[in-house]
Amino acid sequence: MEEGNCVFCPESTEAEPFIQARSERLPFSYLKCRGCGLVFLSPRPDDQEMLPYYAQEYYGQGDHKFHPGLEIFRSFFAWKRVRRAQAFFAGPGKALDIGCGQGTFLQLLKEEGWECRGTELTEESAERASRRGIPVSVGEFDPARFPPHSFDLISLWHVLEHLRDPRRTLASLPGLLKRGGVAAISTPNMDSLQAEVGKGKWFHLDPPRHLYLFSPRTLGRRMESLGFRLVALHHFSMEQNPYGWLQSLLNLAGLPENSLYGILKNSPDARPGSLSPLQKAKALLLAGALLPHSIYLSVLMALLHRGGTFEAYFQLGEV
């Protein structure tokens, strides 16, 4: 284990306890920086200790993370992201998706005429996108691998919270984007009611994979300091927020941690082994009962600008 710190205020050690959580029976602590409000995991696993948390079961089997029926919805949500991103451009351009996963978003952009690149941490995780014909750079994100000022769009869809040094990644974006280019970032919202209610049982907390938790204000200030301006901010995500409420409420109800998520994933190894048939039935029945409430809460919190996740679009000024 190694000590975590606020990467936005590296010279400061002023932090206060924020959330206590457990993952696979291990305790984890999140601290909140008194300077900028960034929440970070400390202590945290080092690179080698983190590897088991990104084993194959995390990504699912084959080309898909979830069962085929759910992948239809994931493709639809990716298509909606494509539509939102394209709204900032008169026509196709060049896109880079950092942490591109199975490459669905880039494939859909490619079909719209975009020239696409992606990055992934390991060969195994990059293979899915590569099979779709997407060039993928493997390993820790390195901006030196890409020509300067060559992209119109750079996206990080629920990736920023996983990075060991998000400050470095964000600082590299102005050097990679063209003038007027757009950075699209979605991430869990640590200022949300979901986080407040769920606390250590919050689904989007996901220790120790999520090393940092952002709020729109914390991220917005950092992006403004890099020469970006906020052009759109969404607090509602049908893909993320209702399920975030649903799984968090199931966790609070005393069911095995994230058990429904394990049931839905396309990997038998990801399903909680301690879950009996009766517990599985209970999880599914309770999920059905809680789903309407989860959707209602997601809509209400979006109206109050306290969604469980947020999706922000930042445009770069003069370079």
Secondary structure in CASP SS format (residue, H / E / C, confidence):
PFRMAT SS
TARGET T0000
AUTHOR 0000-0000-0000
METHOD secondary structure of the structure
MODEL  1
M C 1.00
E E 1.00
E C 1.00
G C 1.00
N C 1.00
C C 1.00
V C 1.00
F C 1.00
C C 1.00
P C 1.00
E C 1.00
S C 1.00
T C 1.00
E C 1.00
A E 1.00
E E 1.00
P E 1.00
F E 1.00
I E 1.00
Q E 1.00
A E 1.00
R E 1.00
S E 1.00
E C 1.00
R C 1.00
L E 1.00
P E 1.00
F E 1.00
S E 1.00
Y E 1.00
L E 1.00
K E 1.00
C E 1.00
R C 1.00
G C 1.00
C C 1.00
G C 1.00
L C 1.00
V E 1.00
F E 1.00
L E 1.00
S C 1.00
P C 1.00
R E 1.00
P C 1.00
D C 1.00
D H 1.00
Q H 1.00
E H 1.00
M H 1.00
L H 1.00
P H 1.00
Y H 1.00
Y H 1.00
A C 1.00
Q H 1.00
E H 1.00
Y H 1.00
Y H 1.00
G C 1.00
Q C 1.00
G C 1.00
D C 1.00
H C 1.00
K C 1.00
F E 1.00
H C 1.00
P H 1.00
G H 1.00
L H 1.00
E H 1.00
I H 1.00
F H 1.00
R H 1.00
S H 1.00
F H 1.00
F H 1.00
A H 1.00
W H 1.00
K H 1.00
R H 1.00
V H 1.00
R H 1.00
R H 1.00
A H 1.00
Q H 1.00
A C 1.00
F C 1.00
F C 1.00
A C 1.00
G C 1.00
P C 1.00
G C 1.00
K E 1.00
A E 1.00
L E 1.00
D E 1.00
I E 1.00
G C 1.00
C C 1.00
G C 1.00
Q C 1.00
G C 1.00
T H 1.00
F H 1.00
L H 1.00
Q H 1.00
L H 1.00
L H 1.00
K H 1.00
E H 1.00
E C 1.00
G C 1.00
W C 1.00
E E 1.00
C E 1.00
R E 1.00
G E 1.00
T E 1.00
E E 1.00
L C 1.00
T C 1.00
E H 1.00
E H 1.00
S H 1.00
A H 1.00
E H 1.00
R H 1.00
A H 1.00
S H 1.00
R C 1.00
R C 1.00
G C 1.00
I C 1.00
P C 1.00
V E 1.00
S E 1.00
V E 1.00
G C 1.00
E C 1.00
F C 1.00
D C 1.00
P H 1.00
A H 1.00
R H 1.00
F C 1.00
P C 1.00
P C 1.00
H C 1.00
S C 1.00
F E 1.00
D E 1.00
L E 1.00
I E 1.00
S E 1.00
L E 1.00
W E 1.00
H C 1.00
V C 1.00
L H 1.00
E H 1.00
H H 1.00
L C 1.00
R C 1.00
D C 1.00
P H 1.00
R H 1.00
R H 1.00
T H 1.00
L H 1.00
A H 1.00
S H 1.00
L H 1.00
P H 1.00
G H 1.00
L H 1.00
L E 1.00
K E 1.00
R E 1.00
G E 1.00
G E 1.00
V E 1.00
A E 1.00
A E 1.00
I E 1.00
S E 1.00
T E 1.00
P E 1.00
N E 1.00
M C 1.00
D C 1.00
S C 1.00
L H 1.00
Q H 1.00
A H 1.00
E H 1.00
V H 1.00
G H 1.00
K H 1.00
G H 1.00
K H 1.00
W C 1.00
F H 1.00
H H 1.00
L H 1.00
D C 1.00
P C 1.00
P C 1.00
R C 1.00
H C 1.00
L C 1.00
Y E 1.00
L E 1.00
F E 1.00
S C 1.00
P H 1.00
R H 1.00
T H 1.00
L H 1.00
G H 1.00
R H 1.00
R H 1.00
M H 1.00
E H 1.00
S H 1.00
L C 1.00
G C 1.00
F E 1.00
R E 1.00
L E 1.00
V E 1.00
A E 1.00
L E 1.00
H E 1.00
H C 1.00
F C 1.00
S C 1.00
M C 1.00
E C 1.00
Q C 1.00
N H 1.00
P H 1.00
Y H 1.00
G H 1.00
W H 1.00
L H 1.00
Q H 1.00
S H 1.00
L H 1.00
L H 1.00
N H 1.00
L H 1.00
A C 1.00
G C 1.00
L C 1.00
P C 1.00
E C 1.00
N C 1.00
S H 1.00
L H 1.00
Y H 1.00
G H 1.00
I H 1.00
L H 1.00
K E 1.00
N C 1.00
S C 1.00
P H 1.00
D H 1.00
A H 1.00
R C 1.00
P C 1.00
G C 1.00
S C 1.00
L C 1.00
S C 1.00
P H 1.00
L H 1.00
Q H 1.00
K H 1.00
A H 1.00
K H 1.00
A H 1.00
L H 1.00
L H 1.00
L H 1.00
A H 1.00
G H 1.00
A H 1.00
L H 1.00
L H 1.00
P H 1.00
H H 1.00
S H 1.00
I H 1.00
Y H 1.00
L H 1.00
S H 1.00
V H 1.00
L H 1.00
M H 1.00
A H 1.00
L H 1.00
L C 1.00
H C 1.00
R C 1.00
G C 1.00
G C 1.00
T E 1.00
F E 1.00
E E 1.00
A E 1.00
Y E 1.00
F E 1.00
Q E 1.00
L E 1.00
G C 1.00
E C 1.00
V C 1.00
END
